[in-house]
Amino acid sequence: MHLLYIHQYFKFPDASDGTRSYDLAKSFVEKGMKVSIITSNLSTNYHSKDKWKRIEKEGLIIYSIDCPYNNNMSFYQRIKAFLSFLYSASLKSLTIENVDVVLATSTPLTVAVPALVKKLFQRIPYVFEVRDVWPEVPIKMGFVKNPLLIKFLRYFEKLVYAKALAVVPLSVGMFQNITSRIKGLEDKMFIIPNISELDRFADFSKKIDFPFNVEGKKILIYCGTLGTVNGLSYLVELAAKTIAIDRDVVYCIVGKGKELEPVLALAEERGVLNKNFFYMGVVAKDELSYLYHVATVGSSFVINNPVLWDNSANKFFDTLAAHRPVVINHEGWQADVIREYKCGFVLSERITDDLALDFVRFMNDKEKLVAAGENAYQLAVDNYSLPIAVANYMRIFGKLDLNKKSCTNISQKPD
């Protein structure tokens, strides 16, 4: 089977971003599939007449185009980048021959267009993976306000799901969000959660220096995007509350994004920067395991907006894989999981003195931390490991009738 994998931001583990697509693609090759990938910005060598760069690496055939994008861009700059990739990738998809099925993964939602083009002109079926519920998130966040644009984007969302052979949301929350708004999709939806990369986080041989003496410290680490939706001012305020209770409870952020400078400025203003709140820069994905190994807990944060509670952030799953309790500051399916499996700590929206004290007690309770870490790891093994995700995808591909271009009986409804 020849799979065409479309992911605008495909990365290898030596980059600082998530590697779900890489891990799945590599596993598909190991299962005997041929995998071609359309992506952007994987190479800086774009000096030939052909603006596409063809790369063969680790059994993958990758077509990469220069399409600048970063988290410091404005909303409209990001839209421009999405549309640029949409156009180029759609044309490129038609030149890749003997494809049996397309797997298109968001965000953005526009990544579905090359899959739709391939289906329209060459009758190749596609599976659509939902990593974020677009356009619902930017609409609820207030980034998209024009009524006509909202109407168009919601129509386009329905079209993408309707034409797909299968729709793969990454969480129960996403499944419920989509099916509550769009009827008739349940029979083609299959939840395949994000992946806890157990093998990668078992190797913490690549050591990295912390910007402080870790001896005796209880460390909360945040590794990921420093963007508006992540709301890391919350973490600064938590640090400001707990420093008076226990200075050895420290907070360390790793990553990049447009909110970096405002967050550091707030930390300076609150008197916690480089005291119990530290910034470590950007770290490659294959180096994160050592940071989690030294840390006491991992974390994932979002601003207080229910539409973001459905997220399936890599940070959550990386923490589980690293044998560490996970700390979040929102409700939703992840909070339900943490409470059910006793694998972390759910902070409330408002940081009170009592909450700060409870959190400090948690960070100092060695017995509870060890138990929560064990529960987190077992949760990853039982529910979120790479073999489980691969097996579920192979189940979908195995149901494809490539002659009829159809797929039946794949639905997986949450309990």
C-alpha positions in Angstrom: 0.0 0.0 0.0 1.3 3.5 -0.9 0.3 6.1 1.6 0.6 9.8 0.8 1.0 11.6 4.2 0.2 15.3 4.2 1.4 17.3 7.2 2.4 20.9 6.8 4.8 20.8 9.8 6.3 17.3 9.7 9.4 17.1 11.9 12.2 14.6 12.7 13.1 14.0 16.4 16.2 16.3 16.2 13.8 19.3 15.9 11.9 20.8 18.8 8.4 20.0 17.7 6.1 17.0 18.0 6.9 13.8 16.3 3.6 12.0 16.0 3.7 12.0 12.2 7.3 10.9 12.1 6.6 8.0 14.6 3.5 6.9 12.7 5.2 7.2 9.2 8.2 5.2 10.3 6.0 2.5 11.8 3.9 2.3 8.6 7.1 1.7 6.6 8.1 -1.1 9.1 4.6 -2.6 8.4 5.6 -2.8 4.7 3.9 0.3 3.4 5.4 2.9 1.1 5.1 6.3 2.6 5.4 9.6 0.7 5.2 12.8 2.7 4.3 16.4 1.6 5.4 19.0 4.1 7.2 22.4 4.4 10.4 23.8 5.7 12.2 20.5 6.2 15.2 21.7 4.2 16.8 25.1 3.7 18.3 24.1 0.3 15.8 25.6 -2.2 18.2 26.9 -4.9 17.2 24.6 -7.7 14.6 25.5 -10.4 12.2 23.1 -8.7 10.9 24.8 -5.6 10.3 21.4 -4.1 13.1 19.5 -2.3 12.9 15.7 -2.5 14.5 13.9 0.5 14.8 10.2 1.2 15.5 9.5 4.8 14.8 6.6 7.1 12.7 4.9 4.5 10.5 7.9 4.0 10.1 9.8 0.7 9.6 13.5 1.6 8.7 16.4 -0.6 9.3 19.7 1.2 8.6 23.2 0.1 9.8 26.5 1.6 6.8 28.0 3.3 7.8 30.2 6.2 5.8 29.9 9.4 6.5 30.5 13.1 4.6 31.2 16.3 5.5 34.8 16.3 3.3 35.4 13.2 0.1 37.3 13.4 -3.2 35.4 12.7 -3.3 36.8 9.2 0.3 36.0 8.5 -0.5 32.4 9.5 -3.5 32.3 7.2 -1.2 33.4 4.3 1.2 30.6 5.1 -1.6 28.1 5.2 -3.0 29.2 1.9 0.5 29.2 0.3 1.0 25.6 1.3 -2.5 24.7 0.3 -1.9 25.8 -3.2 1.5 24.3 -3.7 0.7 21.0 -1.9 -2.4 20.5 -4.0 -0.5 20.7 -7.2 2.3 18.5 -5.9 -0.1 15.8 -4.7 -1.3 15.3 -8.3 2.3 14.5 -9.4 2.8 11.6 -6.9 1.7 8.4 -8.6 0.3 5.1 -7.6 -1.1 6.3 -4.3 -3.6 4.1 -2.6 -4.8 6.4 0.2 -4.0 9.8 1.6 -3.6 10.7 5.3 -4.0 14.4 5.9 -3.4 15.8 9.4 -4.4 19.1 10.8 -3.7 21.8 11.9 -4.6 23.7 9.9 -7.9 22.6 8.4 -6.6 23.8 5.0 -4.3 20.8 4.8 -7.4 18.9 3.7 -7.5 20.7 0.4 -4.6 18.7 -1.2 -6.4 15.6 -0.1 -9.7 16.8 -1.6 -7.9 17.7 -4.8 -6.4 14.2 -5.0 -9.8 12.7 -4.4 -11.6 14.9 -7.0 -9.1 14.5 -9.8 -7.6 11.0 -9.2 -10.3 9.3 -7.1 -7.9 8.6 -4.2 -9.6 8.3 -0.8 -8.3 10.1 2.2 -8.4 9.8 6.0 -8.5 13.1 7.9 -6.8 13.4 11.3 -8.1 16.2 13.6 -5.4 17.5 15.9 -7.3 20.7 16.7 -10.9 21.5 16.1 -10.7 24.1 13.4 -12.4 26.5 12.7 -14.1 26.2 16.1 -11.0 27.2 18.1 -10.2 30.4 16.3 -13.9 31.3 16.2 -14.3 30.8 19.9 -11.0 32.6 20.6 -12.3 35.6 18.7 -9.6 35.5 16.0 -12.3 35.0 13.3 -15.3 37.4 13.6 -16.6 38.0 10.1 -20.0 36.3 9.9 -19.6 35.3 6.2 -16.1 33.9 6.8 -17.4 31.9 9.8 -20.2 30.5 7.7 -17.8 29.6 4.9 -15.3 27.9 7.3 -18.0 25.9 9.0 -19.2 24.8 5.6 -15.7 23.8 4.6 -15.2 21.9 7.8 -18.4 19.8 7.1 -17.2 19.2 3.5 -13.8 17.9 4.7 -15.4 15.4 7.1 -18.2 14.4 4.7 -15.7 13.5 1.9 -13.3 11.7 4.1 -13.3 7.9 4.3 -12.5 8.2 8.0 -12.1 11.0 10.5 -9.6 10.6 13.3 -9.9 12.9 16.3 -7.1 12.8 18.8 -9.4 12.9 21.9 -12.8 12.1 23.3 -13.3 15.9 23.7 -12.7 16.5 20.0 -15.1 13.6 19.1 -17.8 15.1 21.2 -17.1 18.7 19.9 -17.5 17.6 16.3 -20.4 15.2 16.6 -22.4 17.7 18.7 -22.2 20.2 15.9 -22.2 18.0 12.8 -24.6 15.1 12.5 -24.1 11.8 10.7 -20.3 11.4 11.2 -20.2 8.9 14.1 -19.9 5.8 11.8 -16.7 7.1 10.1 -15.0 8.5 13.2 -12.2 6.6 15.1 -10.5 8.1 18.1 -6.7 7.6 18.0 -5.2 9.6 20.9 -1.8 11.3 20.8 1.2 9.1 21.4 3.3 8.7 24.5 6.8 7.8 23.0 7.9 5.3 25.6 11.2 4.3 24.0 12.3 7.8 23.4 11.7 8.9 27.0 13.4 5.8 28.4 16.7 7.1 27.0 17.9 10.2 28.9 21.6 9.9 28.0 21.7 13.3 26.4 22.3 15.5 29.4 21.5 19.2 29.4 22.5 21.8 32.0 19.8 23.4 34.0 20.2 27.2 34.7 20.1 26.5 38.5 21.4 23.9 41.0 18.8 21.2 40.8 19.9 19.6 44.1 16.9 19.6 46.5 14.6 21.3 44.0 11.1 20.2 43.2 10.8 21.1 39.5 7.8 21.7 37.4 8.8 21.7 33.7 6.8 23.1 30.8 8.1 22.0 27.3 6.2 23.5 24.4 4.9 26.5 22.6 4.8 29.8 24.4 1.7 31.1 22.6 -1.4 33.1 23.5 -3.5 30.0 24.0 -1.0 28.5 26.5 -1.5 31.3 29.0 1.9 30.9 30.8 1.2 34.1 32.8 -0.7 31.6 35.0 2.6 29.8 35.7 4.2 33.1 36.6 1.4 33.9 39.1 1.6 30.4 40.6 5.4 30.9 41.1 4.7 34.2 42.7 2.3 32.5 45.2 4.5 29.5 46.0 7.8 31.3 46.4 6.8 32.5 49.9 5.8 29.0 50.9 8.7 26.9 49.5 11.5 28.5 47.4 12.6 25.0 46.4 9.4 24.5 44.3 10.7 25.9 41.0 9.2 26.3 37.5 11.2 25.8 34.3 9.9 26.6 30.8 11.3 25.3 27.6 10.2 26.4 24.1 9.6 29.4 21.9 6.7 31.6 20.9 5.4 35.1 20.7 4.5 35.2 24.4 8.1 34.5 25.6 9.1 38.1 26.2 5.8 39.1 27.9 6.0 36.1 30.2 9.6 36.8 31.2 8.8 40.5 31.7 5.9 39.4 34.0 8.2 37.1 35.9 10.6 39.9 36.4 7.8 42.2 37.6 6.6 39.6 40.0 10.1 39.1 41.4 10.4 35.4 40.5 12.6 35.4 37.3 15.7 33.4 37.9 14.6 32.8 41.5 12.0 30.1 41.2 11.0 30.7 37.6 13.5 29.9 34.8 13.7 29.8 31.0 15.9 27.2 29.3 15.5 28.1 25.6 14.6 25.6 22.9 15.4 21.9 23.2 15.2 19.2 20.5 12.6 16.5 21.0 15.2 13.8 21.4 16.8 15.8 24.3 13.6 16.3 26.3 13.8 13.0 28.1 16.7 14.1 30.3 14.8 17.3 31.3 11.8 15.2 32.4 14.1 12.7 34.1 15.4 15.5 36.3 12.0 17.2 36.8 9.5 16.3 39.4 6.4 16.8 37.3 5.6 17.8 33.7 2.8 20.2 32.8 0.4 21.5 30.1 -1.5 24.8 30.4 -4.1 26.7 28.4 -6.0 29.9 28.9 -9.5 29.6 30.4 -11.6 28.8 27.4 -13.6 25.5 27.2 -12.9 25.1 23.5 -9.3 24.5 24.4 -10.0 21.7 26.9 -10.5 19.3 24.1 -6.8 19.6 23.1 -4.4 16.7 22.9 -1.1 18.4 23.6 2.1 16.5 23.2 3.2 17.8 26.7 0.5 15.7 28.4 1.6 12.5 26.7 5.3 13.2 27.0 4.9 13.6 30.7 3.2 10.2 31.0 5.9 8.6 28.9 8.6 10.1 31.1 7.1 8.4 34.2 6.2 11.7 35.7 2.9 13.1 37.2 1.2 15.6 34.9 0.0 19.1 36.1 -2.7 21.0 34.2 -4.9 24.1 34.9 -8.1 23.3 33.1 -11.1 20.9 33.0 -12.0 18.5 30.2 -11.1 15.0 29.3 -7.5 15.3 30.5 -8.6 16.5 34.0 -11.0 13.5 34.1 -8.1 11.1 33.2 -5.8 12.6 35.9 -8.4 12.3 38.6 -9.5 8.8 37.5 -6.0 7.4 37.3 -4.5 9.5 40.1 -1.6 10.5 37.8 -1.2 14.2 38.5 -2.6 17.4 39.8 -5.4 19.6 38.4 -5.0 23.3 39.2 -8.1 25.5 39.3 -8.6 28.6 37.2 -8.1 30.9 40.1 -4.8 30.8 42.1 -5.8 31.2 45.7 -3.5 30.9 48.8 -5.1 27.5 49.5 -4.5 26.2 46.0 -0.8 27.3 46.2 -0.4 25.6 49.5 -2.1 22.4 48.3 0.2 22.3 45.2 3.3 22.9 47.3 2.3 20.0 49.6 1.8 17.8 46.5 5.3 18.7 45.2 6.8 17.7 48.6 4.9 14.4 49.0 7.4 11.9 47.7 5.2 8.9 48.2 2.3 10.5 46.3 4.6 11.7 43.5 6.1 8.3 43.0 2.7 6.6 42.9 1.4 9.3 40.5 4.4 8.8 38.2 3.9 5.0 38.2 0.2 5.5 37.4 1.1 8.0 34.6 3.5 5.5 33.0 1.0 2.6 33.2 -1.6 4.8 31.6 0.7 5.5 28.7 1.5 1.8 28.3 -2.1 0.7 28.4 -3.6 3.4 26.3 -1.2 5.8 24.5 1.8 3.8 23.2 2.9 4.0 19.6 2.1 0.3 18.9 -1.5 0.9 19.9 -1.8 4.0 17.6 -0.2 2.1 14.7 -2.5 -0.9 15.2 -5.6 1.4 15.2 -4.4 3.0 12.0 -3.7 -0.3 10.4 -7.2 -1.3 11.3 -8.5 1.6 9.4 -6.3 1.0 6.4 -7.2 -2.7 6.5 -10.9 -1.8 6.2 -10.3 0.2 3.0 -11.8 -1.3 -0.2 -9.3 0.1 -2.6 -11.4 -1.0 -5.6 -14.6 0.6 -4.4 -12.7 3.5 -2.7 -14.8 3.0 0.4 -14.3 2.1 4.1 -16.8 0.5 6.4 -17.3 -0.4 10.0 -14.5 1.6 11.6 -16.4 3.7 14.1 -15.1 3.9 17.6 -17.5 5.8 19.9 -16.3 6.9 23.3 -18.0 5.3 26.4 
